Amino acid sequence: MRAPTPIEKVRADWHQNYIPEPNSGCYLWLRYLSNYGYGQMRIGGRKEKLILAHRLAYQFFVADIPDKLIVRHACDNPSCVNPDHLLLGTQQDNVDDMIRRKRYGEHRNLPKGADHPRSNAKLSDDDVRAIRKSNEPQQMLAEKYGIDQAAISRAKTGKSYAYVRD
């Protein structure tokens, strides 16, 4: 009989890695949590990369994760690994969830837009406010701010910079 692979061992011991939370139905991850509260673990030793626990839960108990899709939390609890609380979606679905649930910006105490340390934002919050108030044609605004017309359109409609309030 062969020895189990690291992934088979993790799956066999899965239920030792979380505790059920009776009020929400969440399964709270007991092992390592990221700075954002997501459960993580290494499979195969210290040299292996960290894998998100909720992705493993989905793969173990629901289905494989197709390319370009992510596993989202219906419960809005990043440490939850209950397969019943997990669903597939796009990154845009995830951002839409975050905005709808008001988990963006001040709620999570994260810097936004150009203030975020890993930002590639081209506009400041004040620029976005000025663009939204402007009656100039979008192409002229694009030239003025050094970005393309589509980015101006997204800023005006709130598809980008959704956290900026007038």
C-alpha positions, 0 to 999 in steps of 0.5 A: 500500500502506498503512502498518501499524497500531501493533498490526500492527507490534508483532505483526510484530516480536513475536519480537524482544521475548523470549528463550526460556528453555531449562529452563522453556520460558518466553519471557522478556520483554525490554522493560519490566517492571512492579514485579511482573515483568509484561512491558509495552509501549506501542502507538502511542507514549508517550501510549498506556497500557501493555498487559500483554505476556502479554495481547498474546501471548494475543491474537496467538497464541491467541484474543481475550480475552472480557470479564470473563476474564483471562490467567493464567500456568500457568508462574507466571512473570509475565515469560513470554509463551509462548502455550503457558503462558497460559490464560484464567480469572477473577480468582478462578481467579488468586487460587486459583492464587496461594494454591495456589502459595504466592505470596501474602504473605510469599512475595512480600514484599507487605503483606497485609490491612489493612497493604496500602497499597491495602487496603479490608480491614475486619478486622485479622488479629487480628480474623480470628483472633478470629472464627474462634475464636468460637462466637457466631452470625455475625450477632452477629459481623457487628454487633460488627465492623460488616460483613455476615454474608457477610463473617464467613462468608468470614473464618471459612471462609478464603475471605477472609483466607486468609493469616491463620494461627491 
